[in-house]
Amino acid sequence: MALETCIAFLLADSYDVEDFLFFKKNATRKRRKVRMKLKTEPSDDLQREDDKRDVFNTVLQSLTISDFKSHFQLTPSQTEQLVRLLAPCKWTAIRQEGWTVWHAALASLWALSTQESYHSVANRFHITESLICDQLDEFCTLVTSNLANEIHWPHGEEAEMSVVGFLSTVGLPDTLCVVGTCFIPIEKPTDVPDPEVYRDAEGSYSVKLMAFCNHKGRFTYVSAEHPRNWHNSRVLSATEVGKALRENPVALLHGKHIIGNSTFPLSEHFLTPFPDYATLGQKKVCYNQKVQSSLAVAQGSIHTLRSCFQRLRCLQKHSICQTSLAVKTCCILYNMFLEMYIVPVDCIGDDVTQKPFHELRYGHSGSLGGISKRQDIAASLGRTTKKRKYMYN
């Protein structure tokens, strides 16, 4: 009954009176059926746990999947799977009588999906604001610990599928991943030696999210702990992917490459667009257009991530560590979201304006291997175009 009340209370603000009465009537009717069934079955501890799940499922069945997803981002089955995984964990923040892992998961998903203040979320669940904050931090810690594999670098068959995907949709060969960035606003951090490093030109504090995606927009690696003011090339260098590119790129990419914008250094393992000085030939223009199309995959996923989990627009964290955990949690949940839905990719540009890497004081035009590889790919695109024209003549 407490679970039904919890969900009904949450949804009451989002439905008009007629819709809510219809929801309540359906839930009541289905609950009666469950209760009738419960009267004829044994009531030991295991059965009571099953009964609670039945009651919860009864409430969920009264909602359409789209309605449930609009409030919690995941489907009912995915939410139940998440709760089952997190239930055995030790939840120190769950200390209020009658508060369960179901409540904790739903409240955390709700908090991450909206821009409501923590005080408002606490009022919805009739608990204290401090408990909501503590519980959300713990939820993020448990999700990133127990579902870390939801974000993983593609290898083997999965890597080949990503290469084939980029080739078929964008037209660039041997592309394993693309990278995009955005910034996440936070409060003045208290867990770093120099918090002013995270202060941007506008006087606000924020971190940079750098996300790598496969051809479907699924996150394969994310980093959200470095200052927004840092140049993208510097952030890349500080990440695990950047270190792997320096130390053992073959083991990381197996002959494939990553696509990024002009703020990253060009190499045979990391391709960027040709600098546009209004003198590019047709082949190079074609190459740059395909690069932009591939980058739209990453930026589209980041855009959808922030639209689904709006808490990232007002995270209100004073800790870089907790900020990173919250961002990774949202990325994990987004990957779970992609398992059920295909998100259309729009051509969304990077919202961070920075100088191209080759224009920096310490920048360069790229490694010889990168320059040669980029030219070869552009030339092959031109030959393909000419060959197709010849075939149709």
Backbone hydrogen bonds, N-H to C=O, Kabsch-Sander energy under -0.5 kcal/mol:
donor,donor_aa,acceptor,acceptor_aa,energy
5,T,1,M,-2.5
6,C,2,A,-2.3
7,I,3,L,-2.3
8,A,4,E,-2.9
9,F,5,T,-2.5
10,L,6,C,-1.9
11,L,7,I,-2.3
12,A,8,A,-1.1
13,D,9,F,-0.6
14,S,11,L,-1.3
15,Y,11,L,-0.8
15,Y,12,A,-0.7
20,F,16,D,-2.5
21,L,17,V,-2.5
22,F,18,E,-1.9
23,F,19,D,-2.4
24,K,20,F,-2.9
25,K,21,L,-2.5
26,N,22,F,-2.3
27,A,23,F,-2.5
28,T,24,K,-2.5
29,R,25,K,-2.3
30,K,26,N,-2.4
31,R,27,A,-2.2
32,R,28,T,-2.0
33,K,29,R,-1.5
34,V,30,K,-1.8
35,R,31,R,-2.6
36,M,32,R,-2.6
37,K,33,K,-1.8
38,L,34,V,-2.2
39,K,35,R,-1.6
40,T,36,M,-0.6
40,T,37,K,-0.9
41,E,38,L,-1.3
48,R,44,D,-2.4
49,E,45,D,-1.8
50,D,46,L,-1.9
51,D,47,Q,-2.6
52,K,48,R,-2.3
53,R,49,E,-1.8
54,D,50,D,-2.4
55,V,51,D,-2.6
56,F,52,K,-2.4
57,N,53,R,-2.9
58,T,54,D,-2.3
59,V,55,V,-1.8
60,L,56,F,-2.2
61,Q,57,N,-2.4
62,S,58,T,-0.6
62,S,59,V,-1.0
63,L,60,L,-1.8
68,F,64,T,-2.4
69,K,65,I,-2.9
70,S,66,S,-1.9
71,H,67,D,-0.8
71,H,68,F,-1.0
72,F,68,F,-2.4
73,Q,69,K,-2.7
74,L,72,F,-1.6
79,T,75,T,-2.4
80,E,76,P,-2.5
81,Q,77,S,-2.2
82,L,78,Q,-2.3
83,V,79,T,-2.5
84,R,80,E,-2.4
85,L,81,Q,-1.7
86,L,82,L,-2.0
87,A,83,V,-2.1
89,C,86,L,-1.2
91,W,89,C,-0.8
92,T,90,K,-0.9
94,I,91,W,-0.6
95,R,93,A,-1.5
99,W,96,Q,-2.2
100,T,98,G,-0.5
104,A,100,T,-2.3
105,A,101,V,-2.9
106,L,102,W,-2.6
107,A,103,H,-2.9
108,S,104,A,-2.1
109,L,105,A,-2.7
110,W,106,L,-2.5
111,A,107,A,-2.5
112,L,108,S,-2.3
113,S,109,L,-1.5
114,T,110,W,-0.9
121,V,117,S,-2.3
122,A,118,Y,-2.4
123,N,119,H,-1.9
124,R,120,S,-1.8
125,F,121,V,-1.5
126,H,122,A,-0.6
126,H,123,N,-0.6
127,I,122,A,-2.2
132,I,128,T,-1.7
133,C,129,E,-2.3
134,D,130,S,-2.7
135,Q,131,L,-2.9
136,L,132,I,-2.4
137,D,133,C,-2.1
138,E,134,D,-2.1
139,F,135,Q,-2.8
140,C,136,L,-2.4
141,T,137,D,-2.1
142,L,138,E,-2.6
143,V,139,F,-2.6
144,T,140,C,-2.4
145,S,141,T,-1.4
146,N,142,L,-2.6
147,L,143,V,-2.4
150,E,147,L,-1.9
151,I,148,A,-1.6
152,H,150,E,-0.6
158,E,155,H,-1.3
159,A,155,H,-0.7
160,E,156,G,-2.0
161,M,157,E,-2.3
162,S,158,E,-1.6
163,V,159,A,-2.2
164,V,160,E,-2.6
165,G,161,M,-2.3
166,F,162,S,-2.4
167,L,163,V,-2.1
168,S,164,V,-2.4
169,T,165,G,-2.2
170,V,166,F,-2.3
171,G,166,F,-2.0
172,L,166,F,-0.8
175,T,172,L,-0.7
176,L,174,D,-0.6
176,L,257,H,-2.9
177,C,257,H,-0.9
178,V,213,C,-2.0
179,V,259,I,-1.8
180,G,211,A,-2.5
182,C,209,L,-1.7
184,I,207,V,-3.1
186,I,205,Y,-2.6
187,E,317,K,-2.2
190,T,318,H,-3.2
191,D,318,H,-0.5
197,V,194,D,-1.5
198,Y,195,P,-1.6
199,R,196,E,-1.5
200,D,204,S,-3.4
203,G,200,D,-1.9
205,Y,186,I,-0.6
206,S,198,Y,-2.1
207,V,184,I,-2.2
208,K,226,H,-2.8
209,L,182,C,-3.0
209,L,207,V,-0.5
210,M,208,K,-0.6
210,M,223,S,-2.7
211,A,180,G,-2.7
211,A,209,L,-0.5
212,F,221,Y,-3.0
213,C,178,V,-2.7
214,N,218,R,-1.9
217,G,214,N,-1.7
220,T,212,F,-3.1
221,Y,212,F,-1.2
223,S,210,M,-2.0
226,H,208,K,-0.6
228,R,206,S,-1.3
230,W,227,P,-1.0
233,S,263,T,-0.5
234,R,231,H,-0.8
235,V,231,H,-2.2
236,L,232,N,-2.8
237,S,233,S,-1.8
238,A,234,R,-1.3
238,A,235,V,-0.5
239,T,235,V,-0.8
239,T,236,L,-1.1
242,G,236,L,-0.6
243,K,239,T,-2.0
244,A,240,E,-2.2
245,L,241,V,-2.2
246,R,242,G,-1.3
247,E,243,K,-2.6
248,N,244,A,-2.3
252,L,248,N,-1.2
253,L,249,P,-2.7
254,H,250,V,-2.5
256,K,253,L,-1.6
257,H,174,D,-2.0
258,I,269,H,-2.3
259,I,177,C,-2.1
260,G,271,L,-2.3
264,F,261,N,-1.6
267,S,270,F,-2.5
270,F,267,S,-0.6
271,L,258,I,-2.7
277,Y,275,P,-0.9
285,V,281,G,-2.2
286,C,282,Q,-2.4
287,Y,283,K,-2.2
288,N,284,K,-2.6
289,Q,285,V,-2.2
290,K,286,C,-1.8
291,V,287,Y,-2.2
292,Q,288,N,-2.4
293,S,289,Q,-1.9
294,S,290,K,-2.0
295,L,291,V,-2.4
296,A,292,Q,-1.5
297,V,294,S,-1.1
298,A,294,S,-0.8
299,Q,295,L,-2.3
300,G,296,A,-2.3
301,S,297,V,-1.8
302,I,298,A,-2.3
303,H,299,Q,-2.4
304,T,300,G,-2.4
305,L,301,S,-2.6
306,R,302,I,-2.2
307,S,303,H,-1.4
308,C,304,T,-2.7
309,F,305,L,-2.8
310,Q,113,S,-0.6
310,Q,308,C,-0.9
311,R,112,L,-2.0
312,L,309,F,-1.8
313,R,310,Q,-2.0
314,C,311,R,-1.7
315,L,185,P,-0.9
323,T,319,S,-1.9
324,S,320,I,-2.5
325,L,321,C,-2.0
326,A,322,Q,-2.3
327,V,323,T,-2.5
328,K,324,S,-2.4
329,T,325,L,-2.2
330,C,326,A,-2.1
331,C,327,V,-2.1
332,I,328,K,-2.5
333,L,329,T,-2.7
334,Y,330,C,-2.1
335,N,331,C,-2.1
336,M,332,I,-1.9
337,F,333,L,-2.1
338,L,334,Y,-2.1
339,E,335,N,-0.8
339,E,336,M,-0.6
340,M,337,F,-1.3
341,Y,337,F,-1.4
343,V,341,Y,-0.6
346,D,344,P,-0.6
348,I,346,D,-1.6
349,G,347,C,-0.5
351,D,181,T,-0.6
353,T,351,D,-0.6
354,Q,352,V,-0.7
357,F,262,S,-3.0
359,E,356,P,-1.5
360,L,357,F,-1.6
363,G,360,L,-1.0
367,S,266,L,-1.9
371,I,367,S,-2.7
372,S,368,L,-2.4
373,K,369,G,-2.2
374,R,370,G,-2.5
375,Q,371,I,-2.0
376,D,372,S,-2.3
377,I,373,K,-2.4
378,A,374,R,-2.2
379,A,375,Q,-2.6
380,S,376,D,-2.3
381,L,377,I,-1.9
382,G,378,A,-1.9
383,R,379,A,-2.4
384,T,380,S,-2.2
385,T,381,L,-2.0
386,K,382,G,-2.4
387,K,383,R,-2.7
388,R,384,T,-2.2
389,K,385,T,-2.1
390,Y,386,K,-2.5
391,M,387,K,-2.1
392,Y,388,R,-1.5
393,N,389,K,-0.8
393,N,390,Y,-0.6
